[in-house]
Amino acid sequence: MSTFYYFLFIVILFFNSSRNYAQVNIEIDSLELALKKTEYTKDKISIYLELSTKYIDNNSRKAYEYAKEAYDLSVGLDHRETAYKSAIKLSNIHLNLSEFMPAISYAKKAENYALEQEDHKKVADAKITLANIHLALFDLEKSVELYYESLTLFEEIGNKKGISRALNGIGIVYHDQENYDKALEFFLNCHRVNKELGDDTVIAAILNNIASCYSGNKQHGKSIRYQKEAIEINKRYNNKFWESVGYYNLGSSYLSMGAREESIRYFKKSIKIAEEIEDFETIVDCKNSLAQYYFELKKLDSSISNALKAFSIADKYNLKHAQSEAAEILHKSYKQNKNFANAYKYAIIKSDLVDSLKVEKSVQKIANLELKYLIEKEEQKFRSELNRKKSEQIIIGIVGLFLLLTITTFLVMRHSYTVKKMKLEKNQVDNELKLRNKELALNVMTLLKKNDMLTSISKELNEVRSVVTNKNTKYTINKISKKIKRSSKTEIWKEFELRFKEVHVEFFKRLAQQFPDLTPGEQRLCALLRLNLSSKEIGELTGQSLSALEKARYRLRKKMNLSNSTVNLINYLSNL
């Protein structure tokens, strides 16, 4: 195995090897008990998600079942927050099981939920999940594109943890392309960000990645320094697996430098821890390295002993690359030891394993191509669905806008019609009022003429009375004359008030409400002024002189608080 590559990939997913599984089992029991007791669906979703997280390290299928329960319930309730979380979790579980199509499908669903919520962090997280899947499929171009997209989003919102993950992902892609200088640039930036965050477990992972770049550039001294720093952190957190891997890497680096004794020491340290935690892959790698080391020292028995152990373990756990390497060492060692039968035997095994690996590689390549095709097809389907939804939204928007415009136009037209109608009605009322005012004015003029005629008759009677000698006749004429004067005034005012009220129904009422102190004479004066009659015309009706009228108008203005105002009295009364 290529330990550095293995480490680089696994660190993206999670870093939980140091967890206390006894404690985890207690937590699982507690959660499962809570699940049985709870009646609320939303609480169940939360518990399902927690249980999935607890099982993620040691029981992927159980983790999947709980995450799927959470997802199905969330979708049923249209609870998009937990649907997103469940989809991300399901995608990562499928990725760990190398089930790439469902991994892509759930990652896309998560991305869709994030886009609907317009949540940049969630979109970026979904993109990183997709990038991890494409990295596992060796689609480096698509993977790095997604890592860069997520990095941009995380930088926009200032999410340092997200920035760290994206930088690490980009570094891994460059590392896989053997562009170690470029990979180192991103890993060092990632290390700086994690120093600020103070997350030691992630720092240990990044230190190992940095060491891998220096090792790739044959700068083994620098690589060893970073490896040792990572090992110290892993020891502090009792992270046995990565401590064992770190010792193996140190052994490989020292071996590359020719420091054989140091390399043997670290290989043996690695084997001791790996056997303790049953990490058979690391055991096989260390045994093969030791076998090669002893072969170069011509210690063939030690070489064969280590190679046979490596071969046996690799065969048992189907580690074909390591088994092929062990077979090659056994072939060389037996040949050097003049044991040609075994040398031939392992040469044949080596050849068969190489052929098998080639076939597997070819099959895997075809499978990956098929997967890429299916993924592209799925992405096209997803984009088509997204475009369809966008088109529907645009159509709905256009229809909505059209309806809004139609309703607005209708309301504007109705308002315009109402305004026009009101204007017509007002004009009609105004015209009718003008007409009635004219009629009233004519009536007043008629009353004036009638008053003139009665005054004339009264004068003539007075003239007749002056020439009549009979006392009884004089008395009768005088009586008639006075009666004419009295009746003419009373009848004139009664008829005027009656007709005025017919035209200006509320005038006297409003006048009395606003100015309750006005006398009946002042009220009549207001009515006459409302008709815009001149002082002369008013005087003829009331029998008052012009000076008396001016005084009456002054008193009226004073009562109306208009004595010091420039407001025209007639206009004021016209608007009352």
C-alpha distance (Angstrom), angle and dihedral (degrees) to the residues before:
residue distance angle dihedral
M1 . . .
S2 3.76 . .
T3 3.78 98.6 .
F4 3.78 96.0 -167.5
Y5 3.78 92.2 52.5
Y6 3.79 91.4 46.5
F7 3.77 91.3 51.2
L8 3.79 93.6 45.9
F9 3.76 92.0 55.3
I10 3.79 99.6 42.1
V11 3.81 94.5 50.9
I12 3.78 91.3 66.4
L13 3.76 92.6 62.1
F14 3.80 104.1 46.9
F15 3.74 142.5 -44.3
N16 3.77 106.5 -140.9
S17 3.80 105.8 126.0
S18 3.79 92.0 113.4
R19 3.79 93.9 60.7
N20 3.79 120.5 123.1
Y21 3.79 102.8 -117.1
A22 3.82 93.5 -165.7
Q23 3.79 88.1 57.8
V24 3.81 90.3 44.8
N25 3.82 90.8 53.9
I26 3.81 90.4 52.2
E27 3.82 89.1 50.9
I28 3.82 90.6 48.5
D29 3.83 91.8 52.1
S30 3.81 90.2 49.6
L31 3.82 92.5 49.6
E32 3.81 93.8 47.0
L33 3.81 89.5 51.4
A34 3.82 90.0 50.0
L35 3.82 89.1 49.3
K36 3.81 91.4 56.8
K37 3.80 92.1 49.6
T38 3.80 100.3 45.1
E39 3.80 120.0 92.9
Y40 3.78 98.6 -178.4
T41 3.79 115.8 95.6
K42 3.82 94.4 -148.1
D43 3.81 90.3 54.2
K44 3.80 89.4 49.4
I45 3.80 90.5 54.4
S46 3.82 91.0 53.5
I47 3.82 91.7 48.8
Y48 3.81 92.1 47.4
L49 3.81 89.7 53.5
E50 3.82 92.3 48.2
L51 3.81 91.5 49.0
S52 3.79 90.7 49.5
T53 3.81 89.2 54.0
K54 3.82 91.8 49.2
Y55 3.82 92.5 51.5
I56 3.82 96.0 42.9
D57 3.82 95.0 96.0
N58 3.78 102.7 45.3
N59 3.80 108.6 18.1
S60 3.80 114.5 34.2
R61 3.80 94.3 174.4
K62 3.79 92.2 53.5
A63 3.80 89.5 46.5
Y64 3.81 88.4 51.7
E65 3.83 93.5 49.9
Y66 3.81 93.3 53.2
A67 3.81 93.6 43.6
K68 3.83 89.6 49.7
E69 3.81 91.2 51.1
A70 3.81 89.2 51.5
Y71 3.80 91.6 47.8
D72 3.83 95.4 48.3
L73 3.81 92.5 48.1
S74 3.82 91.7 46.6
V75 3.81 92.4 50.7
G76 3.82 90.7 46.8
L77 3.81 90.9 52.7
D78 3.82 92.2 39.4
H79 3.82 86.5 -124.1
R80 3.79 97.9 158.6
E81 3.79 98.2 -177.9
T82 3.82 94.2 61.0
A83 3.82 91.7 34.4
Y84 3.81 87.1 60.1
K85 3.83 93.0 47.9
S86 3.81 91.7 47.2
A87 3.81 92.6 48.5
I88 3.83 92.2 51.3
K89 3.81 90.6 48.4
L90 3.82 92.8 48.0
S91 3.80 90.7 48.8
N92 3.82 92.0 53.6
I93 3.81 92.4 45.9
H94 3.82 91.6 51.6
L95 3.81 89.5 47.2
N96 3.81 91.3 53.3
L97 3.80 87.9 51.8
S98 3.85 89.9 48.6
E99 3.82 89.4 -117.2
F100 3.76 94.7 141.3
M101 3.81 103.5 172.2
P102 3.82 96.2 56.7
A103 3.82 87.9 40.2
I104 3.82 89.5 57.3
S105 3.81 92.0 42.9
Y106 3.82 94.7 54.0
A107 3.81 92.5 42.1
K108 3.82 89.2 53.8
K109 3.80 90.8 48.4
A110 3.80 89.3 51.1
E111 3.81 90.6 49.4
N112 3.79 90.0 50.3
Y113 3.82 91.9 52.0
A114 3.81 89.4 48.6
L115 3.82 92.4 49.9
E116 3.82 91.1 49.6
Q117 3.82 89.5 52.3
E118 3.84 90.4 44.4
D119 3.81 87.7 -133.3
H120 3.83 109.0 155.7
K121 3.80 94.3 -165.3
K122 3.79 92.8 53.4
V123 3.81 91.9 45.6
A124 3.82 89.5 51.3
D125 3.83 91.9 47.8
A126 3.81 90.3 50.9
K127 3.81 90.5 49.5
I128 3.82 91.0 51.8
T129 3.82 89.5 51.0
L130 3.81 89.4 51.9
A131 3.81 90.3 46.4
N132 3.83 90.3 53.8
I133 3.80 90.4 52.9
H134 3.81 93.0 50.2
L135 3.81 89.0 47.1
A136 3.81 89.6 54.7
L137 3.80 88.1 52.2
F138 3.84 90.0 50.4
D139 3.81 89.6 -117.8
L140 3.80 90.4 141.3
E141 3.81 96.4 167.3
K142 3.81 93.8 56.8
S143 3.79 91.4 39.6
V144 3.82 95.8 54.5
E145 3.82 90.5 44.6
L146 3.81 90.1 57.2
Y147 3.82 92.8 44.2
Y148 3.82 90.3 53.6
E149 3.82 91.4 48.0
S150 3.81 90.7 51.9
L151 3.82 91.1 45.7
T152 3.82 90.3 55.1
L153 3.81 91.6 50.7
F154 3.80 94.0 46.2
E155 3.82 91.0 48.9
E156 3.82 90.6 50.6
I157 3.81 91.5 56.5
G158 3.83 95.0 34.7
N159 3.81 95.1 -121.5
K160 3.82 103.9 162.1
K161 3.80 96.5 -172.7
G162 3.78 89.6 53.7
I163 3.81 91.4 45.8
S164 3.82 88.6 52.6
R165 3.82 92.6 51.8
A166 3.80 93.0 47.5
L167 3.83 93.3 47.3
N168 3.80 90.2 49.3
G169 3.81 91.3 49.4
I170 3.81 92.9 50.9
G171 3.81 89.4 47.4
I172 3.81 90.2 53.4
V173 3.81 91.9 52.7
Y174 3.82 91.7 51.9
H175 3.82 89.2 44.9
D176 3.81 90.4 54.4
Q177 3.80 88.9 50.9
E178 3.84 86.9 52.7
N179 3.80 89.3 -119.3
Y180 3.80 89.9 137.7
D181 3.81 97.0 168.1
K182 3.80 91.9 56.0
A183 3.81 91.8 42.7
L184 3.81 89.8 50.4
E185 3.82 90.6 53.5
F186 3.82 91.3 57.6
F187 3.81 95.3 40.8
L188 3.82 91.3 51.8
N189 3.82 90.3 50.2
C190 3.79 88.5 48.2
H191 3.83 89.9 50.6
R192 3.82 90.6 51.4
V193 3.83 91.9 51.8
N194 3.81 92.1 48.4
K195 3.79 90.9 49.3
E196 3.81 86.4 59.5
L197 3.81 90.4 48.0
G198 3.81 92.7 46.1
D199 3.82 95.4 -140.1
D200 3.83 102.7 152.1
T201 3.81 97.0 -174.5
V202 3.80 91.6 56.2
I203 3.82 90.5 42.3
A204 3.83 88.6 56.7
A205 3.80 89.6 52.8
I206 3.81 92.9 49.4
L207 3.82 91.7 46.8
N208 3.79 88.2 56.5
N209 3.82 90.0 49.9
I210 3.82 91.0 50.7
A211 3.81 89.4 48.9
S212 3.81 89.5 52.3
C213 3.82 90.9 55.4
Y214 3.81 92.5 50.8
S215 3.79 89.3 46.8
G216 3.81 89.7 51.6
N217 3.81 88.8 52.4
K218 3.85 89.8 49.6
Q219 3.82 90.3 -114.1
H220 3.79 92.2 133.5
G221 3.80 95.8 162.7
K222 3.82 92.1 60.8
S223 3.79 90.6 41.1
I224 3.83 91.3 54.8
R225 3.82 91.7 50.5
Y226 3.83 92.3 55.5
Q227 3.83 92.3 41.9
K228 3.80 91.6 54.6
E229 3.81 91.2 49.0
A230 3.81 89.8 51.8
I231 3.82 91.6 48.0
E232 3.82 91.5 53.2
I233 3.80 90.8 54.4
N234 3.83 91.9 47.2
K235 3.81 90.8 49.3
R236 3.81 89.9 50.3
Y237 3.80 90.4 54.7
N238 3.85 93.1 40.5
N239 3.81 88.9 -118.3
K240 3.80 96.7 163.5
F241 3.78 98.9 175.4
W242 3.79 95.6 54.8
E243 3.79 91.5 39.6
S244 3.81 88.3 57.2
V245 3.82 91.7 46.5
G246 3.81 89.2 48.6
Y247 3.80 92.0 54.5
Y248 3.79 90.5 48.9
N249 3.82 90.1 51.7
L250 3.81 90.4 48.5
G251 3.79 90.4 50.8
S252 3.82 90.3 50.9
S253 3.82 91.7 49.2
Y254 3.81 93.9 48.6
L255 3.81 89.7 47.1
S256 3.83 89.8 53.0
M257 3.82 88.4 52.2
G258 3.82 91.5 50.2
A259 3.82 93.0 -112.7
R260 3.78 92.4 134.1
E261 3.79 99.6 167.8
E262 3.81 91.5 52.6
S263 3.80 91.1 46.9
I264 3.84 91.7 51.8
R265 3.80 90.5 49.9
Y266 3.81 92.6 53.8
F267 3.82 94.0 42.5
K268 3.81 89.0 54.8
K269 3.83 90.9 47.7
S270 3.78 89.2 51.0
I271 3.83 92.6 49.1
K272 3.81 92.2 49.9
I273 3.81 93.4 54.8
A274 3.82 93.4 38.8
E275 3.82 91.0 54.2
E276 3.80 89.6 48.7
I277 3.82 92.1 55.0
E278 3.85 94.6 31.2
D279 3.79 94.6 -118.2
F280 3.82 95.0 161.5
E281 3.78 96.4 175.7
T282 3.81 92.4 60.8
I283 3.83 90.3 44.0
V284 3.82 90.5 54.7
D285 3.82 92.4 47.4
C286 3.80 91.6 50.3
K287 3.82 92.5 46.5
N288 3.80 91.4 50.4
S289 3.82 90.5 48.8
L290 3.81 90.5 50.2
A291 3.81 91.3 46.7
Q292 3.81 90.7 52.3
Y293 3.80 90.2 46.4
Y294 3.83 92.5 52.5
F295 3.81 91.4 44.4
E296 3.81 90.0 56.8
L297 3.84 88.9 49.8
K298 3.84 89.0 50.9
K299 3.82 88.8 -118.4
L300 3.79 90.1 137.7
D301 3.81 98.4 169.7
S302 3.83 91.3 55.0
S303 3.80 89.7 44.0
I304 3.83 92.1 51.2
S305 3.83 92.3 44.3
N306 3.82 93.4 53.8
A307 3.81 93.5 40.5
L308 3.83 92.1 51.1
K309 3.82 90.8 51.7
A310 3.80 90.0 48.4
F311 3.82 91.2 47.2
S312 3.82 92.9 49.5
I313 3.81 95.4 48.4
A314 3.82 92.3 43.5
D315 3.81 90.5 50.2
K316 3.82 91.3 49.9
Y317 3.81 94.3 50.1
N318 3.82 96.4 35.4
L319 3.81 94.7 -115.2
K320 3.79 94.5 156.8
H321 3.81 98.9 173.5
A322 3.81 91.3 53.4
Q323 3.81 90.7 42.0
S324 3.82 90.3 52.7
E325 3.82 90.0 50.0
A326 3.82 90.8 49.9
A327 3.84 90.8 48.6
E328 3.81 90.0 52.2
I329 3.83 91.8 52.0
L330 3.83 90.9 46.0
H331 3.81 91.0 49.9
K332 3.82 91.3 51.4
S333 3.80 94.4 42.7
Y334 3.83 95.1 48.0
K335 3.80 90.3 45.1
Q336 3.82 90.3 50.8
N337 3.83 88.0 47.5
K338 3.85 90.4 52.5
N339 3.82 90.4 -116.0
F340 3.79 93.5 133.9
A341 3.80 96.1 168.2
N342 3.80 92.7 60.8
A343 3.80 90.5 37.2
Y344 3.81 89.2 56.4
K345 3.80 91.4 43.0
Y346 3.80 93.2 55.8
A347 3.80 91.9 40.7
I348 3.83 87.8 59.0
I349 3.82 91.1 45.1
K350 3.79 89.9 48.6
S351 3.81 90.5 50.2
D352 3.81 91.9 48.1
L353 3.79 91.7 48.1
V354 3.80 91.7 48.6
D355 3.81 90.1 49.7
S356 3.80 90.3 46.7
L357 3.79 91.3 49.3
K358 3.79 90.4 48.3
V359 3.79 90.3 51.5
E360 3.80 90.7 46.4
K361 3.78 90.0 47.6
S362 3.79 90.5 49.2
V363 3.80 91.6 46.8
Q364 3.79 90.1 46.4
K365 3.79 90.4 48.8
I366 3.81 91.0 51.4
A367 3.81 89.9 45.2
N368 3.80 90.1 50.0
L369 3.80 91.1 49.2
E370 3.78 89.5 49.7
L371 3.79 90.1 47.4
K372 3.80 91.4 49.2
Y373 3.80 89.2 50.8
L374 3.80 91.6 49.1
I375 3.80 91.2 45.0
E376 3.81 91.6 50.2
K377 3.80 88.7 47.6
E378 3.80 89.9 49.3
E379 3.81 90.8 47.8
Q380 3.81 90.7 49.3
K381 3.79 88.5 50.2
F382 3.79 89.5 48.3
R383 3.82 91.7 48.5
S384 3.82 90.8 46.8
E385 3.79 90.1 50.6
L386 3.80 90.0 47.1
N387 3.82 90.9 48.7
R388 3.80 90.1 46.9
K389 3.78 90.6 52.4
K390 3.80 90.5 46.7
S391 3.82 89.8 49.2
E392 3.79 89.8 49.3
Q393 3.79 89.9 49.3
I394 3.82 90.4 49.0
I395 3.83 91.0 48.2
I396 3.80 91.0 46.5
G397 3.81 88.3 47.7
I398 3.81 92.3 49.8
V399 3.81 92.2 46.1
G400 3.80 89.6 46.1
L401 3.80 90.8 48.7
F402 3.81 90.5 47.6
L403 3.81 90.8 50.1
L404 3.79 90.2 46.4
L405 3.80 90.9 49.9
T406 3.82 90.3 45.9
I407 3.80 92.3 49.8
T408 3.82 91.1 43.4
T409 3.81 90.8 48.8
F410 3.80 90.4 47.8
L411 3.81 91.7 48.6
V412 3.82 91.7 46.2
M413 3.82 91.1 48.4
R414 3.80 91.4 45.8
H415 3.79 90.2 47.9
S416 3.80 89.9 47.5
Y417 3.81 90.2 48.6
T418 3.82 90.7 47.7
V419 3.81 91.1 48.8
K420 3.81 90.9 48.2
K421 3.77 90.7 46.7
M422 3.80 90.9 49.1
K423 3.80 90.1 47.6
L424 3.80 90.3 50.0
E425 3.79 90.9 47.3
K426 3.81 90.5 46.7
N427 3.79 91.1 47.9
Q428 3.77 89.0 47.8
V429 3.80 90.9 49.8
D430 3.82 90.9 44.4
N431 3.80 91.3 49.0
E432 3.77 90.8 46.7
L433 3.80 89.6 48.0
K434 3.79 90.8 49.0
L435 3.78 89.8 49.2
R436 3.78 92.3 48.9
N437 3.79 90.4 44.9
K438 3.79 87.6 53.8
E439 3.78 90.0 48.4
L440 3.80 89.2 48.1
A441 3.78 90.4 48.3
L442 3.82 89.9 49.6
N443 3.78 89.0 48.4
V444 3.79 89.7 51.4
M445 3.80 89.3 50.2
T446 3.79 89.0 49.6
L447 3.77 89.3 50.5
L448 3.78 89.3 49.1
K449 3.80 90.4 52.2
K450 3.77 90.5 45.5
N451 3.79 89.0 50.3
D452 3.80 90.0 48.7
M453 3.78 90.3 50.4
L454 3.81 93.0 48.7
T455 3.81 90.2 46.2
S456 3.81 88.7 51.0
I457 3.82 91.7 49.4
S458 3.81 89.6 48.4
K459 3.82 90.4 51.6
E460 3.82 91.8 48.7
L461 3.81 90.2 49.7
N462 3.80 89.1 51.2
E463 3.82 89.3 51.6
V464 3.82 91.1 49.7
R465 3.81 89.3 47.4
S466 3.80 90.7 54.9
V467 3.82 92.5 58.0
V468 3.80 97.6 39.8
T469 3.80 114.1 97.9
N470 3.78 100.1 -169.9
K471 3.79 109.6 96.8
N472 3.78 94.7 -149.6
T473 3.77 91.2 51.8
K474 3.81 91.9 48.1
Y475 3.79 90.4 50.1
T476 3.78 92.4 50.2
I477 3.84 93.1 47.5
N478 3.81 91.2 48.8
K479 3.78 91.4 49.2
I480 3.81 92.2 50.6
S481 3.83 91.5 47.7
K482 3.81 92.9 52.9
K483 3.80 91.5 45.6
I484 3.83 90.5 52.3
K485 3.84 90.8 51.8
R486 3.81 93.2 48.0
S487 3.78 96.6 43.6
S488 3.81 93.7 45.2
K489 3.83 92.9 56.9
T490 3.82 94.8 43.3
E491 3.80 94.9 46.1
I492 3.81 93.2 43.8
W493 3.82 92.7 54.0
K494 3.80 93.9 43.4
E495 3.77 92.4 51.0
F496 3.85 92.2 43.6
E497 3.82 93.6 50.7
L498 3.79 91.4 46.5
R499 3.80 94.2 52.3
F500 3.84 93.6 39.8
K501 3.82 91.3 54.6
E502 3.79 90.4 50.1
V503 3.82 89.5 58.8
H504 3.82 100.8 33.5
V505 3.79 102.3 32.9
E506 3.82 99.5 172.1
F507 3.82 98.9 32.8
F508 3.81 99.5 96.7
K509 3.83 90.7 39.6
R510 3.82 93.6 53.2
L511 3.81 90.2 42.3
A512 3.81 91.6 53.5
Q513 3.83 91.8 46.2
Q514 3.79 94.6 51.5
F515 3.80 97.9 35.2
P516 3.84 109.5 24.9
D517 3.85 92.3 165.0
L518 3.84 94.8 68.3
T519 3.81 116.4 117.2
P520 3.85 120.6 -131.0
G521 3.81 88.0 -105.4
E522 3.80 91.4 53.0
Q523 3.80 90.1 47.6
R524 3.83 89.4 53.6
L525 3.80 89.7 48.4
C526 3.84 89.3 52.8
A527 3.79 90.3 51.3
L528 3.81 92.2 49.8
L529 3.81 91.3 47.6
R530 3.83 88.8 48.0
L531 3.82 86.2 61.5
N532 3.81 88.9 53.7
L533 3.84 92.6 -120.1
S534 3.77 117.5 167.4
S535 3.82 122.5 -114.8
K536 3.79 89.2 -108.0
E537 3.83 92.1 54.0
I538 3.78 91.5 46.0
G539 3.81 90.4 48.6
E540 3.80 91.2 52.7
L541 3.81 89.9 52.1
T542 3.80 96.6 43.7
G543 3.77 99.3 31.3
Q544 3.80 91.0 -125.5
S545 3.77 126.2 139.4
L546 3.83 121.0 -118.5
S547 3.81 92.0 -108.4
A548 3.80 91.1 50.2
L549 3.81 89.4 50.0
E550 3.81 92.3 50.5
K551 3.80 89.9 52.5
A552 3.80 90.3 47.6
R553 3.85 90.7 50.9
Y554 3.83 90.7 49.1
R555 3.81 91.5 51.8
L556 3.80 89.2 47.8
R557 3.85 92.9 52.2
K558 3.80 89.5 48.3
K559 3.80 92.4 53.2
M560 3.80 89.1 48.7
N561 3.84 92.2 49.4
L562 3.80 91.1 -116.5
S563 3.80 98.4 114.9
N564 3.83 94.2 104.7
S565 3.79 95.0 34.2
T566 3.78 132.0 98.0
V567 3.80 90.1 -141.6
N568 3.80 112.8 127.8
L569 3.82 108.6 -118.2
I570 3.81 94.7 -145.3
N571 3.85 92.0 49.7
Y572 3.81 90.1 46.7
L573 3.81 91.8 52.9
S574 3.82 91.6 43.8
N575 3.85 89.6 58.8
L576 3.78 94.8 45.7
